[in-house]
């Protein structure tokens, strides 16, 4: 039942396997229970930051086709990337606030950098307001976004050009 000795604590093998950063080796800085405890205690930030600001994602055309990658920005052209310009961070949640079309399936991908490294994917079905509101909260634990990287999205839907208003929750490392 033994495992790596971290600060005098022997980690059980099953705990080591649960918190591996990759399939090859245990990383003390990111995979220890101490690191995960720190991870769960942080200040959370919202994007957009104010009630009169919006973020709108647009699906590709034709239907069921991803749109082009676009930088995530609010209606005032403030980018999510600017919030992580000088410090690493990650996205910890999405709130779907409104959609242009009800009863349709949407698929979102979020990525960073010139090579569009995908850090998160989400699929949701927009609801009819009398049965299931469009508002949906999606918990996320994306990979880390290195400081200074551009953050992008692309989206597709059963309806070409459908839009989705949302907010994102993120935090710094």
N, C-alpha and C positions, 0 to 999 in steps of 0.2 A: 504494500500500500504506500510505499515511500515515493518521493518525488524530489524535485529541485529544492534545495535549502535556500529560502529567501528570508534573510534577517532572522535566522534561527528557527523559522517555521517550516516544517516539512509539508509541502503541498501534496495532497493525494493525487494519484495519477489521473483520476477522472476530472479533477479541477484543472490540472495542467492541460488536458485535452480540450476542455471547454473554452479556455481562454488563450488559445494559440493564435498568434498573428498570421501564421501561414502553416502549411502542412509539414514544414521541415523542422522548425525549432521553436522553443519557448523563448519569448522576449521579455525579460524582466521589467523593462521600462513600460511596456504597454499591456502585458498579459497577466501581471500579478494581481492578486486580490486588492493590494494596496492601490495600484494604479486604477483599478475599477472603482474603488471607493472614492478616489479623488474625482474620477469622471462623473460620478453621480452627484457631486456637490459643486455646483458652478452657477454663475449668473447666466440667465437665459436672455437673449435679445430677440426682438421681433423685426421682421422686414415685410412690408413697409412699417415705418415707425409711428405713424400718426393716423388718426381716424379719417382724414381727408385724402389719404394716399391709397393707391391701389396697385396691384400687380396683376397683369392679365397675360395668360398664356393662350396662344392661338394654335389650333390643330392645322395639319397640312391639308393639301388638296391634291388629288381627289380623296374621298373618304378612305379611312383605314390606311393612310399613308402619313409617315412622320413629316412634319414641316422641317424647314432648315433649322440648324442650331442657331439660337439667338441668346444674347446675354440677358440674364435676369435683371430687370430694372423696374422701377416704379413709374407712375404717371408723371413724375417730375424729372425723369431721366437719371435718378440716383440708382446706382447699381449695387447689387448684393456684393459683388466683388470688392467694392470700395470699403465695405465693412470688414473685410478680411485682408486688407491691403498689407498690413504690417504684422499680422499674427495668424498662426494656423487656427483652424476651427473646423466645425462640422455642423451639418444640418441635423436638427433633432426632431423636427415635426413640420407638417404641412396642414393648413386649414383650408379646405375647399369652401369658399364663401358664396359663390354663385356660378352658375353655368348658363350659357346662351341657349341650350337645348336640353330638354328633360328626357329621361328614360333612355339615355345613350351611354355607351361605354367609352371611357377615356383611358389613354395610356400616356404617362409622362416619364421621361428620362431626364436626369440631371447629371451634368458632367462638368469637369473643369479642364483648363489648359488647352493649348493648341491642338493636342492629339485627341481631345474630347474623352478623357478618362471618365467613364461612367461610374458614379458613386451611389446612385439610387434610382430605382424604378418603382412606379406606382400605377396601379390600375384601380379605377373606381367607376361606379355606375351612378350617373346623376339621377336624383329622385324627383318625383312629382311632389310639389309642395303640400298637396293635401294628404299624401300618404307617407312619404319619406323626404324630408327636406334635402335640398342640394348641399347643405352644410354638412361636411364630414371632416373629422379630424384623423389625420394619419400620423401615427408615431413612426419616426425614422431614426435610424442610427447609421448615418452614412459614413463612409470612409473619410478620413481627414482630408481637408482641403488645405494645401500648402499656402502660406501667406503669399499674396501678390498674384495669385492665379485668377484668370477670368472664369466666372461661373456661368454655365449655359443651361438651357433647357431645350427640349423639343417635345412635341406632343402630337398624338393622333387621336382621332375619334371616328365613330361610326358616321358622323356628319362632317363633311368637308368644311374647314374654316371655323368650326365651333370654337367658342372661347370659354375660358375658365378663369374666374377671379379667385385669387388665393393669397394667403400670407404664409410666411415661413418663419420657423423658430430655429435659431442657431446659437452656438456659443463658441467662445474662444478657448484655446488651450494654453 
